[in-house]
Amino acid sequence: GPDDLSDELRDFYPRFAANYFSVVAAWYGALRVGATAGDVFQAAESRRNPRLLDFALNPGHYLHLDEWLNSPFTTGSRSVLKSGSAVQADIIPVSRGPFCCSNVEDGVVLADESLRERLSRAYPDAWERISHRRSFMQEALGIRLDASVLPLGNTPGWLPPYVLSLEQAFVERP
């Protein structure tokens, strides 16, 4: 917890981590089938406090073999995010103050209504888990999600401020 931080970090880290979570929530809020990757980038960038953090790389990328080779999440990108795309919320923050780190890294599939319907019929157990994850992100964490955003990991969007104090997590407030 905060008592374990150095004096230098005690003031800086909570602001750094809270800003990072806000960036992640904005990224998720802009993500959807039909959005441009540039719009998603801009949503994340609009929340980033440049006095607290920079992005180490692109805020997000495709999954698997295309991971960082050709990420569309760049300033002004006109690449349209398509149904069936597998992307990752992998926004690596670089501290502008004392060294510290924080990380949310989640796999997500984008699916239009037709693909969602096919997935729910063909893989009802997986669909139930995806539905629970969506509910967790929206209801517990306050992260807005478009219907086309299907989280794949077990802790999507979840960011405890202190890694050894798992009873707390950042949430978005309206």
C-alpha positions, 0 to 999 in steps of 0.5 A: 500500500501507500505506506510501502512507497518511498517519500518520492513516490507517495505523492506521485504514484497514486496520480500516475496510476489513476491517470493511467487507468483513466487512459485505459478506460478511455481507450475501451470507451472508444473501441468499437467495430467501425471506429478508426484506430486513430479515434481510439488513439485520440481518446487515450491521448486526450486523457493522458496527463503529459506531466505524469506519463508518456506512452512507450509504444502505440496504445494498443495493437493486434494480437498474435503475429501482428502484435507490434509489427503494424499497430494501427493505433497511431495519431490520425490513423484512418484504419477502420477496426473490423468485426473479427479483429483481435486486439490488445489493450496494451498501453505501456506507461512511462513515468515522467516522474520517479520510476514506477510502473502500472499495467493493464493488458487485455485481449479483446475481440471486436464482433458485429451483431452477426458474429456475436450471435454466431459466437453465442450459439456455437460457444455458449460457455465462452459467451457466458464468460464474455458476458460476465466480463463485460458486466464486470467491466461496466458495473464494477469498474465503470468502464463504458463498452460498446456492444462489439467489444468482447473481453477475453481475459479473466481480469479485463480492465482491472487495475489494483493501485497496489499490487499486493493489496488486491482488495482495491481497484481503480474505477471510472466515475461518471 
